[in-house]
Amino acid sequence: MLFSEIVNKLGDAAKVHSLTTNPGLDPDITGVAAIDEAGRGEISYIEGSKFAAMVNSTAASALILPADEQLQSLATQRGIVWLATPEPRLVFAKAIALFYQPYRPSPEIHPSAVIHPTAKVGSDVYIGPHVVVQQNVEIGDGAIIHPNVVIYPEAKIGDRTTLHSNCTIHERSRIGADCVVHSGAVIGAEGFGFVPTRTGWLKMEQSGYTVLEDGVEVGCNSAIDRPAVGETRVGSNTKIDNLVQIGHGCQIGSGCVIAGQAGMAGGVKVGNRVTLAGQTGIANQVKIGDGAIASAQTGIHSDVAPGEIVSGSPAIPYKLYLKIAAIHNRLPEIYQVVKQVQRQFALKKD
């Protein structure tokens, strides 16, 4: 695909501010790559001036650059064609889609699939080998159910949703349109509900529902539990990484990002556009406001205000965390100073 064709296909999405001034250069682009790995015929990107050295060393034939005249001049001097945009990473993501599309099987129902007679299956659906679809399940138009998926009774799967191999959808779960559930994920399994008694733990039956709204993606081996009553809900277009635990009765807003190994106890309420970095842990019944951010390994035990950035365990404001971290690195030095002062003023005998 010629570079000029790529620019045309990206169209308004590229928000191109300017284009290479190298006359007559319109290389054939055959793929995409990271800038330090790209070779001839490949397109890559950088996001800012701190990567200027990579422009000087890359073997890429084309670059997606920020609106930085110095970077653009460097690329031009090296004979690399480029386009400039305020959002290079976003445009690069769109460029990848020009060269790669995920595997999408043609509609069919494999003869080894077990589908209960009461199940309702929409049009243009793919159901792979050894899938089990139990009674009163509803599967929307254009859905893709990869091999070995198990869908328990009365679950509903929305239009164009993809369930990858070996995921499990438990009873009465509701999954919206255009969702993706990756391999090994479990949606709607029993929440961890036990009541202490004098003789041990009484199991509280989990009779509620798990709901994924439209456009939700759930990573491999993640679990989203159903509650004893009511529902666990994940809002539209929220993206959940691998190995994430979402406890019973949690309410997660729209447009959130939850990274790997994050976990939340029951009844947590997360607002819209919240970012939870890897290994974030949230205690029972905590509320996280809209637009809040938790950095990696944050332990959240109390409510977080909208827009607040928190770090550490227990969580504290991010700016305070940075100050504490800086002091922490100097503790050996500070300790020696304290010992010297104690000796000097005879405050403490060695």
C-alpha positions as CSV (number, residue, x, y, z in Angstrom):
1,M,0.0,0.0,0.0
2,L,1.5,3.3,-1.0
3,F,2.1,5.9,1.7
4,S,-0.2,8.3,0.0
5,E,-3.0,5.7,0.1
6,I,-2.5,5.2,3.8
7,V,-2.9,9.0,4.4
8,N,-6.1,9.0,2.3
9,K,-7.5,6.0,4.2
10,L,-6.8,7.5,7.5
11,G,-8.6,10.6,6.3
12,D,-9.9,12.9,9.0
13,A,-8.9,10.4,11.7
14,A,-5.3,11.5,11.1
15,K,-6.0,15.2,11.6
16,V,-2.9,15.8,9.5
17,H,-1.3,19.2,10.1
18,S,1.3,18.8,7.4
19,L,2.8,16.2,5.1
20,T,6.4,15.4,4.0
21,T,7.8,17.8,1.5
22,N,10.1,15.2,0.0
23,P,9.2,15.4,-3.7
24,G,8.5,12.1,-5.5
25,L,8.7,9.9,-2.4
26,D,5.8,7.6,-2.1
27,P,7.1,4.3,-0.8
28,D,5.2,1.1,-0.7
29,I,4.3,0.4,2.9
30,T,3.9,-3.3,3.7
31,G,3.4,-3.3,7.5
32,V,3.7,-1.6,10.9
33,A,6.4,-1.9,13.6
34,A,7.8,-0.3,16.7
35,I,10.3,2.5,15.8
36,D,13.3,0.6,17.1
37,E,12.3,-2.5,15.2
38,A,10.9,-1.1,12.0
39,G,12.6,-1.9,8.7
40,R,12.3,-0.8,5.1
41,G,8.7,-0.8,3.9
42,E,7.2,-0.3,7.4
43,I,5.5,2.6,9.1
44,S,6.0,3.6,12.8
45,Y,5.5,6.6,15.1
46,I,6.9,8.6,18.0
47,E,5.1,10.8,20.4
48,G,7.5,13.6,21.3
49,S,10.9,15.2,21.0
50,K,12.5,13.0,23.7
51,F,12.5,10.3,21.0
52,A,14.4,12.4,18.4
53,A,17.4,10.0,18.5
54,M,15.1,7.3,17.2
55,V,14.3,9.3,14.2
56,N,18.0,9.4,13.4
57,S,18.4,5.7,13.9
58,T,15.2,4.1,12.6
59,A,15.1,2.1,9.4
60,A,11.4,2.8,8.9
61,S,10.2,4.1,5.6
62,A,7.5,6.2,7.0
63,L,6.7,7.9,10.3
64,I,3.7,9.3,12.1
65,L,5.0,12.3,14.0
66,P,3.7,15.0,16.4
67,A,3.4,18.6,15.3
68,D,7.1,19.2,15.9
69,E,9.0,21.0,13.2
70,Q,12.4,19.7,14.5
71,L,11.3,16.1,14.3
72,Q,9.8,16.6,10.9
73,S,13.0,18.2,9.6
74,L,15.0,15.2,10.9
75,A,12.8,12.8,9.1
76,T,12.9,14.8,5.9
77,Q,16.7,15.0,6.0
78,R,16.8,11.2,6.2
79,G,14.5,10.7,3.3
80,I,11.7,9.3,5.5
81,V,8.2,10.3,4.5
82,W,5.9,11.4,7.4
83,L,2.6,12.8,8.4
84,A,2.1,15.0,11.4
85,T,-0.8,14.8,13.9
86,P,-1.7,15.9,17.4
87,E,-2.2,12.3,18.4
88,P,0.5,10.0,16.8
89,R,-0.3,7.0,18.9
90,L,-4.0,7.1,18.1
91,V,-3.3,7.5,14.4
92,F,-0.8,4.6,14.5
93,A,-3.5,2.4,16.1
94,K,-5.7,3.2,13.1
95,A,-2.8,2.5,10.8
96,I,-2.4,-1.0,12.3
97,A,-6.0,-1.8,11.4
98,L,-5.1,-1.2,7.7
99,F,-2.7,-4.1,7.8
100,Y,-4.2,-6.5,10.4
101,Q,-7.8,-7.6,11.2
102,P,-8.5,-10.2,14.0
103,Y,-9.5,-13.6,12.9
104,R,-13.3,-13.7,12.3
105,P,-14.8,-17.0,11.3
106,S,-17.6,-17.3,8.8
107,P,-21.1,-17.9,10.2
108,E,-21.8,-21.5,10.9
109,I,-22.8,-23.8,13.7
110,H,-20.3,-26.7,14.2
111,P,-22.0,-30.1,14.4
112,S,-20.3,-30.9,17.7
113,A,-21.9,-27.9,19.4
114,V,-24.6,-28.7,22.0
115,I,-27.5,-26.3,21.8
116,H,-30.6,-26.7,23.9
117,P,-33.8,-26.6,21.8
118,T,-35.1,-23.6,23.8
119,A,-32.1,-21.5,23.0
120,K,-32.6,-18.6,20.5
121,V,-29.8,-18.0,18.1
122,G,-29.7,-15.0,15.8
123,S,-28.7,-14.7,12.2
124,D,-25.1,-14.8,10.9
125,V,-23.8,-16.4,14.1
126,Y,-20.7,-18.5,14.4
127,I,-20.8,-21.3,17.1
128,G,-17.6,-23.3,17.2
129,P,-16.7,-26.9,18.1
130,H,-17.8,-28.2,21.5
131,V,-19.7,-25.1,22.5
132,V,-22.5,-25.7,25.1
133,V,-25.5,-23.5,25.0
134,Q,-28.0,-24.3,27.7
135,Q,-31.8,-23.7,28.0
136,N,-33.4,-20.3,27.2
137,V,-30.1,-18.7,26.2
138,E,-30.4,-15.8,23.7
139,I,-27.6,-15.1,21.2
140,G,-27.8,-12.0,19.1
141,D,-27.1,-11.5,15.4
142,G,-23.5,-11.7,14.2
143,A,-22.2,-13.1,17.5
144,I,-19.1,-15.2,17.5
145,I,-18.8,-18.1,20.0
146,H,-15.4,-19.8,19.8
147,P,-14.7,-23.4,20.7
148,N,-15.4,-24.8,24.2
149,V,-17.4,-21.9,25.4
150,V,-20.1,-22.8,28.0
151,I,-23.2,-20.6,28.3
152,Y,-25.4,-21.4,31.3
153,P,-29.2,-21.2,31.2
154,E,-31.1,-17.9,30.5
155,A,-27.9,-15.9,29.7
156,K,-28.2,-13.3,27.0
157,I,-25.5,-12.4,24.5
158,G,-25.8,-9.3,22.4
159,D,-25.3,-8.6,18.7
160,R,-21.8,-8.9,17.3
161,T,-20.3,-9.9,20.7
162,T,-17.3,-12.3,20.6
163,L,-16.8,-15.0,23.3
164,H,-13.3,-16.5,23.0
165,S,-12.5,-20.1,23.6
166,N,-12.9,-21.6,27.0
167,C,-14.7,-18.6,28.6
168,T,-17.7,-19.3,30.7
169,I,-20.9,-17.3,31.0
170,H,-23.0,-18.2,34.0
171,E,-26.8,-18.3,34.4
172,R,-28.8,-15.2,33.7
173,S,-25.8,-13.1,32.8
174,R,-26.5,-10.2,30.4
175,I,-23.9,-9.3,27.9
176,G,-24.5,-6.3,25.6
177,A,-23.7,-5.7,21.9
178,D,-20.1,-5.5,20.6
179,C,-18.6,-6.9,23.7
180,V,-15.4,-9.1,23.8
181,V,-14.9,-11.8,26.5
182,H,-11.4,-13.4,26.2
183,S,-10.3,-16.9,26.9
184,G,-10.6,-18.2,30.5
185,A,-12.8,-15.3,31.7
186,V,-15.8,-16.1,33.9
187,I,-18.8,-13.9,33.8
188,G,-21.5,-14.2,36.5
189,A,-20.1,-16.9,38.7
190,E,-21.2,-17.0,42.4
191,G,-19.9,-14.1,44.5
192,F,-17.9,-14.9,47.6
193,G,-20.8,-14.8,50.0
194,F,-20.7,-16.6,53.3
195,V,-22.3,-15.8,56.7
196,P,-20.5,-16.7,59.9
197,T,-22.4,-19.0,62.3
198,R,-21.4,-20.7,65.6
199,T,-20.7,-23.9,63.7
200,G,-18.9,-22.5,60.6
201,W,-19.8,-20.6,57.5
202,L,-23.2,-20.6,55.9
203,K,-23.2,-20.2,52.2
204,M,-25.4,-17.3,51.0
205,E,-26.9,-18.2,47.6
206,Q,-26.0,-15.7,44.9
207,S,-29.3,-15.1,43.1
208,G,-28.4,-11.8,41.4
209,Y,-27.3,-10.9,37.9
210,T,-24.1,-9.8,36.1
211,V,-24.6,-7.2,33.4
212,L,-22.0,-6.1,30.9
213,E,-23.2,-3.1,28.9
214,D,-22.4,-2.5,25.2
215,G,-18.7,-2.4,24.1
216,V,-17.2,-3.9,27.3
217,E,-14.0,-6.0,26.9
218,V,-12.9,-8.5,29.5
219,G,-9.4,-9.9,29.4
220,C,-8.2,-13.5,29.9
221,N,-8.8,-15.3,33.2
222,S,-10.7,-12.3,34.7
223,A,-13.8,-12.9,36.9
224,I,-16.9,-10.8,37.3
225,D,-19.1,-12.2,40.0
226,R,-22.8,-12.1,40.5
227,P,-24.3,-10.9,43.9
228,A,-26.7,-12.4,46.4
229,V,-29.3,-10.0,45.2
230,G,-29.4,-7.2,42.7
231,E,-26.7,-7.0,40.1
232,T,-23.1,-6.5,39.3
233,R,-22.8,-4.0,36.4
234,V,-20.0,-2.9,34.1
235,G,-20.7,0.3,32.1
236,S,-20.5,0.7,28.4
237,N,-17.0,0.7,26.7
238,T,-15.2,-0.2,29.9
239,K,-12.0,-2.2,29.2
240,I,-10.8,-4.8,31.6
241,D,-7.4,-6.4,31.4
242,N,-6.3,-10.0,32.2
243,L,-6.5,-11.4,35.7
244,V,-8.9,-8.9,37.1
245,Q,-11.3,-9.7,40.0
246,I,-14.6,-7.8,40.2
247,G,-16.6,-8.8,43.3
248,H,-20.3,-9.3,43.7
249,G,-22.5,-6.2,43.5
250,C,-19.8,-3.9,42.1
251,Q,-21.0,-1.0,39.9
252,I,-18.5,0.2,37.4
253,G,-19.2,3.2,35.2
254,S,-18.6,3.8,31.5
255,G,-15.3,4.3,29.8
256,C,-13.1,2.9,32.6
257,V,-9.8,1.1,32.2
258,I,-8.9,-1.6,34.7
259,A,-5.4,-3.0,34.3
260,G,-4.1,-6.5,35.1
261,Q,-4.4,-8.1,38.6
262,A,-6.6,-5.3,39.9
263,G,-9.2,-6.5,42.3
264,M,-12.2,-5.1,44.1
265,A,-14.2,-6.4,46.9
266,G,-18.0,-6.5,46.9
267,G,-20.2,-3.5,46.6
268,V,-17.5,-1.2,45.2
269,K,-18.8,1.8,43.1
270,V,-16.6,3.1,40.4
271,G,-17.5,6.2,38.4
272,N,-17.1,7.0,34.7
273,R,-13.7,7.3,33.0
274,V,-11.8,5.9,36.0
275,T,-8.3,4.4,35.5
276,L,-7.1,1.6,37.8
277,A,-3.5,0.6,37.2
278,G,-2.1,-2.9,37.7
279,Q,-2.6,-4.6,41.1
280,T,-4.8,-1.9,42.4
281,G,-6.9,-3.2,45.3
282,I,-10.2,-1.7,46.5
283,A,-11.8,-2.6,49.8
284,N,-15.5,-3.4,50.3
285,Q,-18.1,-0.7,49.6
286,V,-15.6,2.0,48.6
287,K,-16.7,4.7,46.1
288,I,-14.4,6.0,43.4
289,G,-15.4,9.3,41.7
290,D,-15.6,10.1,38.0
291,G,-12.2,10.5,36.3
292,A,-10.1,9.3,39.3
293,I,-6.8,7.6,38.7
294,A,-5.1,5.0,40.9
295,S,-1.4,4.2,40.1
296,A,0.0,0.7,40.2
297,Q,-0.3,-1.3,43.5
298,T,-2.5,1.3,45.1
299,G,-4.5,0.0,48.1
300,I,-7.8,1.9,48.4
301,H,-9.6,1.6,51.7
302,S,-11.7,4.8,51.7
303,D,-13.6,6.9,49.1
304,V,-11.7,8.7,46.3
305,A,-13.0,12.1,45.1
306,P,-13.8,12.7,41.4
307,G,-10.7,13.5,39.5
308,E,-8.3,12.7,42.3
309,I,-5.0,10.8,41.6
310,V,-4.0,8.4,44.4
311,S,-1.0,6.1,45.0
312,G,0.4,3.9,47.8
313,S,-1.2,1.6,50.3
314,P,-3.2,2.9,52.1
315,A,-3.9,5.3,49.2
316,I,-2.9,8.9,49.6
317,P,-2.9,11.8,47.1
318,Y,-0.3,11.3,44.3
319,K,1.7,14.5,44.9
320,L,2.1,13.6,48.6
321,Y,3.1,10.1,47.7
322,L,5.9,11.5,45.5
323,K,7.2,13.6,48.3
324,I,7.2,10.6,50.7
325,A,8.9,8.5,48.1
326,A,11.7,11.0,47.7
327,I,12.2,11.1,51.5
328,H,12.1,7.3,51.7
329,N,15.1,7.1,49.4
330,R,17.1,9.3,51.7
331,L,16.2,7.5,54.9
332,P,19.7,6.0,55.4
333,E,21.3,9.4,55.0
334,I,18.7,11.0,57.3
335,Y,19.3,8.3,59.9
336,Q,23.1,9.0,59.9
337,V,22.4,12.7,60.4
338,V,20.1,12.0,63.3
339,K,22.7,9.7,64.9
340,Q,25.4,12.4,64.5
341,V,23.1,15.0,66.2
342,Q,22.3,12.7,69.0
343,R,26.0,12.1,69.7
344,Q,26.9,15.7,69.4
345,F,24.3,16.9,71.9
346,A,24.5,13.7,74.1
347,L,20.8,13.1,73.4
348,K,21.4,9.3,73.3
349,K,24.1,7.1,74.4
350,D,25.5,4.8,71.7
